[in-house]
Amino acid sequence: MTETGGHHIVIVGGGFGGLEAAHRLAAGPFRITVLDRRNHHLFQPLLYQAATASLALSEIAWPIRSLLRRHRNATTLLGAVCGVDPTQKAVLLDGGQRVSYDTLILATGARHAYFGHDEWEPYAPGLKTLEDATTIRRRILSAFERAEWQTEAQERRRLLTFAIIGAGPTGVELAGTIAELAHETLRRDFRHIDTREARVVLVEAGPRILAAFTEDLSAYAERALVRLGVEVRTGHTVSQCSADGIELGGEFLPAATILWAAGVAASPVAEWLKVPADRAGRVIVAPDLSVPGFPDIFVIGDTAHVSMADGRTVPGIAPAAKQEGRYVAGVIRARHDGKPAPKPFAYRNDGNLATIGKRAAIVDLGWIKLRGRLAWWTWGIAHVYFLIGLRNRLAVALSWLWIYSTGQRSARLITGMEAEPPERNQP
Protein backbone atom coordinates (compact mmCIF):
# COMPACT_ATOMS: atom_id res chain seq x y z
CA MET A 1 0.00 0.00 0.00
CA THR A 2 1.59 3.27 -1.14
CA GLU A 3 0.16 6.77 -0.89
CA THR A 4 1.56 10.17 -1.70
CA GLY A 5 1.43 13.52 0.01
CA GLY A 6 3.31 14.55 3.11
CA HIS A 7 5.68 12.84 5.50
CA HIS A 8 4.10 9.45 6.24
CA ILE A 9 4.23 8.20 9.82
CA VAL A 10 3.10 4.63 10.43
CA ILE A 11 2.20 3.66 13.99
CA VAL A 12 1.86 -0.05 14.70
CA GLY A 13 -0.31 -0.57 17.77
CA GLY A 14 -3.33 1.31 19.05
CA GLY A 15 -2.48 1.05 22.74
CA PHE A 16 -1.61 3.86 25.14
CA GLY A 17 1.74 4.73 23.54
CA GLY A 18 0.62 4.46 19.93
CA LEU A 19 -2.52 6.55 20.40
CA GLU A 20 -0.68 9.19 22.41
CA ALA A 21 1.82 9.58 19.57
CA ALA A 22 -0.98 9.68 16.98
CA HIS A 23 -2.89 12.41 18.78
CA ARG A 24 0.25 14.51 19.26
CA LEU A 25 1.36 14.15 15.65
CA ALA A 26 -2.05 14.64 14.08
CA ALA A 27 -1.84 18.38 14.72
CA GLY A 28 1.26 18.59 12.50
CA PRO A 29 1.80 18.45 8.73
CA PHE A 30 1.97 14.67 8.63
CA ARG A 31 0.07 11.80 7.10
CA ILE A 32 -0.54 9.18 9.80
CA THR A 33 -1.52 5.54 9.52
CA VAL A 34 -2.36 3.52 12.63
CA LEU A 35 -2.17 -0.26 12.18
CA ASP A 36 -3.60 -2.71 14.69
CA ARG A 37 -4.75 -6.32 14.56
CA ARG A 38 -7.80 -5.36 16.63
CA ASN A 39 -10.21 -2.52 15.99
CA HIS A 40 -10.27 -1.27 19.57
CA HIS A 41 -8.14 0.48 22.15
CA LEU A 42 -8.23 -1.30 25.50
CA PHE A 43 -7.95 0.31 28.93
CA GLN A 44 -5.86 -2.56 30.21
CA PRO A 45 -5.57 -1.48 33.89
CA LEU A 46 -9.24 -2.42 34.33
CA LEU A 47 -9.22 -5.56 32.19
CA TYR A 48 -9.21 -7.78 35.27
CA GLN A 49 -12.54 -6.24 36.28
CA ALA A 50 -14.09 -7.39 33.02
CA ALA A 51 -12.58 -10.83 33.63
CA THR A 52 -14.17 -11.01 37.09
CA ALA A 53 -17.66 -9.81 36.11
CA SER A 54 -17.37 -6.32 37.58
CA LEU A 55 -17.44 -4.31 34.34
CA ALA A 56 -18.80 -4.84 30.85
CA LEU A 57 -16.33 -5.08 27.99
CA SER A 58 -17.77 -1.97 26.32
CA GLU A 59 -16.89 0.11 29.38
CA ILE A 60 -13.14 -0.42 28.99
CA ALA A 61 -12.63 -0.53 25.21
CA TRP A 62 -13.29 1.90 22.35
CA PRO A 63 -13.02 1.64 18.55
CA ILE A 64 -9.71 3.13 17.40
CA ARG A 65 -11.43 4.73 14.41
CA SER A 66 -13.77 6.70 16.66
CA LEU A 67 -10.85 7.93 18.78
CA LEU A 68 -9.07 9.33 15.71
CA ARG A 69 -12.05 10.42 13.62
CA ARG A 70 -11.56 14.16 14.18
CA HIS A 71 -8.05 13.94 12.71
CA ARG A 72 -8.59 14.02 8.94
CA ASN A 73 -4.91 13.22 8.29
CA ALA A 74 -5.07 9.99 10.33
CA THR A 75 -6.03 6.66 8.76
CA THR A 76 -6.80 3.51 10.72
CA LEU A 77 -6.15 0.10 9.14
CA LEU A 78 -7.08 -3.28 10.57
CA GLY A 79 -4.36 -5.84 9.96
CA ALA A 80 -1.80 -8.13 11.59
CA VAL A 81 1.80 -7.00 11.14
CA CYS A 82 4.24 -9.86 10.59
CA GLY A 83 7.47 -7.99 9.89
CA VAL A 84 9.33 -4.85 8.86
CA ASP A 85 11.52 -4.27 5.82
CA PRO A 86 13.77 -1.40 6.98
CA THR A 87 15.74 -1.28 3.75
CA GLN A 88 12.60 -0.64 1.69
CA LYS A 89 10.96 1.24 4.59
CA ALA A 90 7.83 -0.89 4.59
CA VAL A 91 5.68 -2.67 7.17
CA LEU A 92 4.70 -6.22 6.18
CA LEU A 93 1.24 -7.59 6.94
CA ASP A 94 -0.28 -11.05 6.87
CA GLY A 95 -1.73 -11.59 3.44
CA GLY A 96 1.17 -9.98 1.64
CA GLN A 97 0.20 -6.31 1.99
CA ARG A 98 2.94 -3.71 2.50
CA VAL A 99 2.57 -0.24 4.01
CA SER A 100 5.39 2.18 3.18
CA TYR A 101 6.59 4.67 5.78
CA ASP A 102 8.89 7.62 6.20
CA THR A 103 8.94 7.25 9.98
CA LEU A 104 7.83 4.16 11.88
CA ILE A 105 6.66 3.89 15.51
CA LEU A 106 6.39 0.36 16.86
CA ALA A 107 4.11 0.14 19.90
CA THR A 108 3.13 -3.49 19.62
CA GLY A 109 2.85 -4.36 23.30
CA ALA A 110 3.58 -7.67 24.98
CA ARG A 111 2.25 -11.18 25.23
CA HIS A 112 2.21 -13.84 27.94
CA ALA A 113 5.49 -15.49 28.87
CA TYR A 114 5.43 -18.99 30.34
CA PHE A 115 9.19 -19.21 30.89
CA GLY A 116 9.69 -21.99 28.38
CA HIS A 117 6.47 -23.82 29.22
CA ASP A 118 4.12 -22.67 26.49
CA GLU A 119 2.25 -25.96 26.87
CA TRP A 120 0.75 -24.50 30.07
CA GLU A 121 -1.19 -21.82 28.24
CA PRO A 122 -4.36 -23.89 27.57
CA TYR A 123 -4.65 -24.57 31.30
CA ALA A 124 -3.49 -21.20 32.65
CA PRO A 125 -4.69 -18.33 30.45
CA GLY A 126 -3.16 -14.89 30.89
CA LEU A 127 -4.90 -11.54 30.73
CA LYS A 128 -3.95 -9.17 27.91
CA THR A 129 -6.96 -8.91 25.60
CA LEU A 130 -10.76 -8.77 25.67
CA GLU A 131 -10.75 -12.37 24.46
CA ASP A 132 -8.60 -13.32 27.46
CA ALA A 133 -11.05 -11.55 29.77
CA THR A 134 -14.07 -13.42 28.41
CA THR A 135 -12.16 -16.72 28.64
CA ILE A 136 -11.23 -16.11 32.27
CA ARG A 137 -14.73 -14.92 33.21
CA ARG A 138 -16.19 -18.04 31.59
CA ARG A 139 -13.83 -20.35 33.47
CA ILE A 140 -14.43 -18.66 36.82
CA LEU A 141 -18.22 -18.67 36.57
CA SER A 142 -18.37 -22.12 34.95
CA ALA A 143 -16.41 -23.55 37.87
CA PHE A 144 -19.21 -22.61 40.25
CA GLU A 145 -21.84 -23.95 37.85
CA ARG A 146 -20.06 -27.29 37.51
CA ALA A 147 -19.58 -27.51 41.28
CA GLU A 148 -23.35 -27.10 41.73
CA TRP A 149 -23.83 -30.38 39.85
CA GLN A 150 -20.99 -32.25 41.55
CA THR A 151 -21.81 -34.71 44.33
CA GLU A 152 -18.29 -36.06 44.92
CA ALA A 153 -16.64 -33.96 47.63
CA GLN A 154 -13.06 -34.12 46.35
CA GLU A 155 -13.99 -33.06 42.84
CA ARG A 156 -16.18 -30.28 44.19
CA ARG A 157 -13.22 -28.94 46.18
CA ARG A 158 -11.10 -28.98 43.01
CA LEU A 159 -13.78 -27.11 41.09
CA LEU A 160 -13.95 -24.48 43.82
CA THR A 161 -10.18 -23.96 43.94
CA PHE A 162 -8.75 -21.01 42.01
CA ALA A 163 -4.97 -20.71 41.60
CA ILE A 164 -3.45 -17.41 40.46
CA ILE A 165 0.22 -17.60 39.49
CA GLY A 166 2.10 -14.31 39.92
CA ALA A 167 1.53 -11.70 42.62
CA GLY A 168 2.07 -8.46 40.78
CA PRO A 169 -0.82 -5.97 40.58
CA THR A 170 -2.83 -8.13 38.14
CA GLY A 171 -2.47 -11.28 40.23
CA VAL A 172 -3.33 -9.49 43.47
CA GLU A 173 -6.34 -7.76 41.92
CA LEU A 174 -7.63 -11.01 40.42
CA ALA A 175 -7.23 -12.88 43.70
CA GLY A 176 -9.02 -10.23 45.75
CA THR A 177 -11.92 -9.89 43.34
CA ILE A 178 -12.44 -13.67 42.94
CA ALA A 179 -12.50 -14.02 46.73
CA GLU A 180 -15.17 -11.29 46.99
CA LEU A 181 -17.13 -12.87 44.14
CA ALA A 182 -17.21 -16.18 46.00
CA HIS A 183 -17.74 -14.88 49.53
CA GLU A 184 -20.22 -12.12 48.80
CA THR A 185 -21.64 -11.81 45.29
CA LEU A 186 -22.56 -15.47 44.64
CA ARG A 187 -23.26 -16.81 48.10
CA ARG A 188 -27.09 -16.60 47.80
CA ASP A 189 -27.28 -17.75 44.18
CA PHE A 190 -26.60 -21.48 44.58
CA ARG A 191 -28.57 -24.19 46.38
CA HIS A 192 -26.19 -27.17 46.57
CA ILE A 193 -22.87 -25.48 47.26
CA ASP A 194 -21.66 -22.82 49.66
CA THR A 195 -19.56 -20.55 47.45
CA ARG A 196 -17.82 -19.24 50.56
CA GLU A 197 -15.97 -22.57 50.66
CA ALA A 198 -14.11 -21.52 47.51
CA ARG A 199 -10.34 -21.58 47.89
CA VAL A 200 -8.33 -18.78 46.24
CA VAL A 201 -4.57 -19.39 46.21
CA LEU A 202 -2.12 -16.70 45.11
CA VAL A 203 1.32 -18.11 44.22
CA GLU A 204 4.47 -15.96 43.98
CA ALA A 205 7.99 -17.18 43.31
CA GLY A 206 9.55 -14.13 44.98
CA PRO A 207 9.78 -13.46 48.72
CA ARG A 208 6.79 -11.08 48.78
CA ILE A 209 3.83 -9.92 46.74
CA LEU A 210 3.77 -6.61 44.84
CA ALA A 211 7.55 -6.38 44.67
CA ALA A 212 7.40 -2.95 42.98
CA PHE A 213 5.99 -1.44 46.18
CA THR A 214 7.74 -0.79 49.47
CA GLU A 215 7.87 -3.64 51.97
CA ASP A 216 5.35 -2.04 54.35
CA LEU A 217 2.76 -1.57 51.60
CA SER A 218 3.41 -5.09 50.32
CA ALA A 219 2.88 -6.48 53.82
CA TYR A 220 -0.36 -4.51 54.19
CA ALA A 221 -1.63 -5.86 50.85
CA GLU A 222 -0.91 -9.43 51.95
CA ARG A 223 -2.81 -8.92 55.21
CA ALA A 224 -5.74 -7.45 53.27
CA LEU A 225 -5.80 -10.47 50.96
CA VAL A 226 -5.74 -12.87 53.90
CA ARG A 227 -8.71 -11.02 55.44
CA LEU A 228 -10.59 -11.64 52.19
CA GLY A 229 -9.85 -15.35 52.49
CA VAL A 230 -7.00 -15.58 49.98
CA GLU A 231 -4.14 -18.01 50.66
CA VAL A 232 -0.86 -16.27 49.83
CA ARG A 233 2.10 -18.51 49.06
CA THR A 234 5.35 -16.67 48.48
CA GLY A 235 8.67 -18.30 47.66
CA HIS A 236 6.95 -21.03 45.64
CA THR A 237 7.77 -21.78 42.02
CA VAL A 238 5.21 -23.59 39.89
CA SER A 239 6.73 -26.64 38.18
CA GLN A 240 3.67 -28.04 36.44
CA CYS A 241 0.25 -26.89 35.15
CA SER A 242 -2.44 -29.28 33.92
CA ALA A 243 -6.20 -29.69 33.77
CA ASP A 244 -5.97 -31.27 37.22
CA GLY A 245 -4.13 -28.41 38.96
CA ILE A 246 -0.64 -27.13 39.64
CA GLU A 247 2.50 -28.45 41.28
CA LEU A 248 4.56 -26.15 43.47
CA GLY A 249 7.37 -26.92 45.84
CA GLY A 250 6.79 -30.66 45.51
CA GLU A 251 3.13 -30.29 46.46
CA PHE A 252 0.25 -30.88 44.06
CA LEU A 253 -2.66 -28.45 44.38
CA PRO A 254 -5.85 -29.65 42.69
CA ALA A 255 -7.47 -26.66 40.96
CA ALA A 256 -9.96 -26.42 38.11
CA THR A 257 -9.21 -22.76 37.38
CA ILE A 258 -5.62 -21.59 36.92
CA LEU A 259 -4.84 -18.00 35.92
CA TRP A 260 -1.46 -16.76 34.74
CA ALA A 261 -0.17 -13.37 35.92
CA ALA A 262 3.51 -14.23 36.26
CA GLY A 263 5.26 -12.71 33.29
CA VAL A 264 5.17 -11.17 29.85
CA ALA A 265 7.38 -11.17 26.78
CA ALA A 266 7.65 -8.42 24.21
CA SER A 267 6.21 -8.79 20.73
CA PRO A 268 8.75 -10.00 18.11
CA VAL A 269 9.93 -6.55 16.98
CA ALA A 270 13.57 -7.38 17.73
CA GLU A 271 13.29 -10.44 15.48
CA TRP A 272 11.72 -8.37 12.71
CA LEU A 273 14.56 -5.83 12.79
CA LYS A 274 17.33 -8.27 13.80
CA VAL A 275 18.54 -5.94 16.56
CA PRO A 276 19.71 -6.57 20.16
CA ALA A 277 17.06 -7.28 22.79
CA ASP A 278 16.96 -8.00 26.51
CA ARG A 279 15.92 -11.32 28.08
CA ALA A 280 12.24 -10.42 27.75
CA GLY A 281 12.64 -9.73 24.04
CA ARG A 282 12.39 -5.94 24.36
CA VAL A 283 14.38 -3.87 21.86
CA ILE A 284 17.25 -1.99 23.50
CA VAL A 285 16.56 1.51 22.22
CA ALA A 286 18.70 4.65 22.03
CA PRO A 287 18.17 7.57 24.47
CA ASP A 288 15.73 9.14 21.99
CA LEU A 289 13.79 5.81 21.80
CA SER A 290 14.93 5.16 18.22
CA VAL A 291 16.41 1.82 17.18
CA PRO A 292 20.23 1.95 16.92
CA GLY A 293 21.09 1.84 13.25
CA PHE A 294 17.56 2.83 12.20
CA PRO A 295 16.99 6.48 13.18
CA ASP A 296 13.58 6.55 11.48
CA ILE A 297 12.23 3.65 13.56
CA PHE A 298 11.09 4.19 17.14
CA VAL A 299 10.02 1.54 19.66
CA ILE A 300 7.90 2.42 22.68
CA GLY A 301 5.82 0.78 25.40
CA ASP A 302 6.15 -2.85 26.46
CA THR A 303 8.30 -3.62 23.41
CA ALA A 304 11.09 -1.19 24.39
CA HIS A 305 13.91 -1.63 26.88
CA VAL A 306 14.47 1.93 28.15
CA SER A 307 17.13 2.49 30.79
CA MET A 308 16.75 5.15 33.49
CA ALA A 309 19.55 7.20 35.02
CA ASP A 310 19.74 4.88 38.05
CA GLY A 311 20.19 1.82 35.84
CA ARG A 312 16.67 0.47 36.26
CA THR A 313 14.38 -0.18 33.33
CA VAL A 314 11.28 1.91 32.64
CA PRO A 315 8.32 -0.27 33.71
CA GLY A 316 5.87 -1.60 31.16
CA ILE A 317 2.85 0.31 32.40
CA ALA A 318 0.34 2.63 30.75
CA PRO A 319 1.70 5.95 32.08
CA ALA A 320 5.20 5.07 30.83
CA ALA A 321 3.88 4.18 27.37
CA LYS A 322 1.97 7.47 27.17
CA GLN A 323 5.09 9.43 28.17
CA GLU A 324 7.13 7.61 25.53
CA GLY A 325 4.51 8.25 22.85
CA ARG A 326 4.45 11.93 23.74
CA TYR A 327 8.24 12.13 23.69
CA VAL A 328 8.64 10.40 20.32
CA ALA A 329 6.05 12.73 18.79
CA GLY A 330 8.17 15.65 20.01
CA VAL A 331 11.33 14.14 18.48
CA ILE A 332 9.64 13.63 15.12
CA ARG A 333 8.21 17.15 15.06
CA ALA A 334 11.56 18.66 16.00
CA ARG A 335 13.28 16.77 13.18
CA HIS A 336 10.65 17.84 10.68
CA ASP A 337 10.85 21.49 11.74
CA GLY A 338 14.66 21.52 11.74
CA LYS A 339 14.80 22.24 15.47
CA PRO A 340 17.29 20.82 17.99
CA ALA A 341 16.45 17.36 19.25
CA PRO A 342 14.82 17.12 22.68
CA LYS A 343 16.86 15.92 25.62
CA PRO A 344 17.04 12.13 26.07
CA PHE A 345 13.84 10.54 27.31
CA ALA A 346 13.40 10.69 31.08
CA TYR A 347 10.62 8.72 32.71
CA ARG A 348 8.57 10.50 35.35
CA ASN A 349 7.20 8.09 37.93
CA ASP A 350 3.77 9.36 38.98
CA GLY A 351 3.35 6.57 41.51
CA ASN A 352 2.18 2.97 41.85
CA LEU A 353 -1.34 1.87 42.66
CA ALA A 354 -2.93 -1.51 43.32
CA THR A 355 -6.32 -2.49 44.67
CA ILE A 356 -7.20 -5.41 46.92
CA GLY A 357 -10.90 -6.04 46.56
CA LYS A 358 -13.51 -3.32 46.75
CA ARG A 359 -12.53 -1.65 50.00
CA ALA A 360 -8.74 -1.63 50.18
CA ALA A 361 -5.83 -0.52 48.03
CA ILE A 362 -2.28 0.73 48.30
CA VAL A 363 -0.91 3.90 46.72
CA ASP A 364 2.75 4.88 46.58
CA LEU A 365 3.30 8.38 45.23
CA GLY A 366 6.83 8.62 46.58
CA TRP A 367 6.15 11.62 48.75
CA ILE A 368 3.06 10.04 50.28
CA LYS A 369 1.86 6.49 50.85
CA LEU A 370 -1.77 5.53 51.33
CA ARG A 371 -3.47 2.31 52.30
CA GLY A 372 -6.98 1.11 53.04
CA ARG A 373 -10.21 2.79 51.98
CA LEU A 374 -8.68 6.19 51.31
CA ALA A 375 -6.22 4.53 48.96
CA TRP A 376 -9.09 2.65 47.28
CA TRP A 377 -10.95 5.90 46.59
CA THR A 378 -7.73 7.45 45.28
CA TRP A 379 -7.19 4.44 43.03
CA GLY A 380 -10.77 4.62 41.77
CA ILE A 381 -10.72 8.34 41.04
CA ALA A 382 -7.42 8.03 39.16
CA HIS A 383 -8.73 5.23 36.96
CA VAL A 384 -12.05 6.92 36.23
CA TYR A 385 -10.19 10.10 35.30
CA PHE A 386 -8.11 8.32 32.66
CA LEU A 387 -11.07 6.58 31.03
CA ILE A 388 -12.09 7.95 27.64
CA GLY A 389 -15.43 9.76 27.41
CA LEU A 390 -17.96 11.02 29.94
CA ARG A 391 -20.31 8.09 29.31
CA ASN A 392 -17.67 5.52 30.26
CA ARG A 393 -16.57 7.48 33.31
CA LEU A 394 -20.16 7.63 34.56
CA ALA A 395 -20.85 3.98 33.72
CA VAL A 396 -17.76 2.71 35.54
CA ALA A 397 -18.29 5.01 38.53
CA LEU A 398 -21.92 3.87 38.88
CA SER A 399 -20.94 0.20 38.51
CA TRP A 400 -18.35 0.55 41.25
CA LEU A 401 -20.78 2.40 43.50
CA TRP A 402 -23.32 -0.39 43.02
CA ILE A 403 -20.74 -3.10 43.77
CA TYR A 404 -19.43 -1.15 46.76
CA SER A 405 -22.94 -0.75 48.20
CA THR A 406 -24.50 -4.14 47.40
CA GLY A 407 -21.64 -6.52 46.58
CA GLN A 408 -23.43 -7.50 43.37
CA ARG A 409 -21.69 -7.66 39.99
CA SER A 410 -23.95 -7.43 36.95
CA ALA A 411 -21.63 -8.68 34.18
CA ARG A 412 -21.91 -12.38 35.16
CA LEU A 413 -22.53 -13.73 31.66
CA ILE A 414 -20.98 -17.00 30.47
CA THR A 415 -20.25 -16.89 26.75
CA GLY A 416 -18.20 -18.97 24.31
CA MET A 417 -18.92 -22.35 25.86
CA GLU A 418 -17.20 -24.08 22.94
CA ALA A 419 -13.78 -22.97 24.24
CA GLU A 420 -13.65 -24.87 27.53
CA PRO A 421 -10.28 -25.91 29.03
CA PRO A 422 -8.96 -29.38 28.14
CA GLU A 423 -10.59 -32.24 30.00
CA ARG A 424 -8.83 -33.40 33.14
CA ASN A 425 -7.48 -36.89 33.46
CA GLN A 426 -10.09 -39.26 34.75
CA PRO A 427 -9.20 -41.80 37.44
Secondary structure as GFF3:
##gff-version 3
##sequence-region A 1 427
A	DSSP	beta_strand	7	12	.	.	.	ID=ss1
A	DSSP	alpha_helix	16	26	.	.	.	ID=ss2
A	DSSP	beta_strand	30	36	.	.	.	ID=ss3
A	DSSP	beta_strand	40	42	.	.	.	ID=ss4
A	DSSP	three_ten_helix	44	46	.	.	.	ID=ss5
A	DSSP	alpha_helix	47	51	.	.	.	ID=ss6
A	DSSP	three_ten_helix	57	59	.	.	.	ID=ss7
A	DSSP	beta_strand	61	63	.	.	.	ID=ss8
A	DSSP	alpha_helix	64	68	.	.	.	ID=ss9
A	DSSP	beta_strand	74	78	.	.	.	ID=ss10
A	DSSP	beta_strand	81	85	.	.	.	ID=ss11
A	DSSP	beta_strand	90	93	.	.	.	ID=ss12
A	DSSP	beta_strand	98	100	.	.	.	ID=ss13
A	DSSP	beta_strand	103	106	.	.	.	ID=ss14
A	DSSP	beta_strand	110	112	.	.	.	ID=ss15
A	DSSP	three_ten_helix	118	120	.	.	.	ID=ss16
A	DSSP	alpha_helix	130	149	.	.	.	ID=ss17
A	DSSP	alpha_helix	153	159	.	.	.	ID=ss18
A	DSSP	beta_strand	161	165	.	.	.	ID=ss19
A	DSSP	alpha_helix	169	180	.	.	.	ID=ss20
A	DSSP	pi_helix	181	185	.	.	.	ID=ss21
A	DSSP	three_ten_helix	195	197	.	.	.	ID=ss22
A	DSSP	beta_strand	199	204	.	.	.	ID=ss23
A	DSSP	alpha_helix	215	228	.	.	.	ID=ss24
A	DSSP	beta_strand	230	234	.	.	.	ID=ss25
A	DSSP	beta_strand	238	241	.	.	.	ID=ss26
A	DSSP	beta_strand	245	248	.	.	.	ID=ss27
A	DSSP	beta_strand	251	254	.	.	.	ID=ss28
A	DSSP	beta_strand	257	260	.	.	.	ID=ss29
A	DSSP	beta_strand	264	266	.	.	.	ID=ss30
A	DSSP	alpha_helix	269	273	.	.	.	ID=ss31
A	DSSP	beta_strand	283	284	.	.	.	ID=ss32
A	DSSP	beta_strand	290	291	.	.	.	ID=ss33
A	DSSP	beta_strand	294	299	.	.	.	ID=ss34
A	DSSP	three_ten_helix	301	303	.	.	.	ID=ss35
A	DSSP	beta_strand	304	305	.	.	.	ID=ss36
A	DSSP	alpha_helix	318	337	.	.	.	ID=ss37
A	DSSP	beta_strand	352	356	.	.	.	ID=ss38
A	DSSP	beta_strand	360	364	.	.	.	ID=ss39
A	DSSP	beta_strand	369	372	.	.	.	ID=ss40
A	DSSP	alpha_helix	373	386	.	.	.	ID=ss41
A	DSSP	alpha_helix	390	406	.	.	.	ID=ss42
A	DSSP	three_ten_helix	417	419	.	.	.	ID=ss43
###
